[in-house]
Amino acid sequence: MVGLILKKFGLTHQKWRQNKGLLINGIPVDDTIARVMSSLEPTEFQSSFISWMNSLSVVTQGEVIAIDGKTLRHSFDNNARKSAIHMVSAVATR
């Protein structure tokens, strides 16, 4: 799931990446992205993410984007290799 979401994000921002010279050979497949994400130490990732969000909060004077995710149960199909339906909501907060 995470790999697929990050891949879609990367495809959406392809021109920006190209202008920065990032991932010049294209975006890795979603399985590779998922393996990289799963290799991260959860507590270190959490600490870094909180630190990053706090720095953004200062830059934006307390306005941040609240993100909430849900997975629709039993929406996957193992035989067809289709993953579950994932929904993400983002709301600007102060």
Buried (B, 14 or more C-beta within 10 A) or exposed (E): BEBBBBBEEBEEEEEEBEEEEEEEEEBBEBEEBBEEBEEEEEEEEEEEEEEEEEEEEEEEEEEBEEEEEEEEEEEBEEEEEEBEEBEEEEEEEE
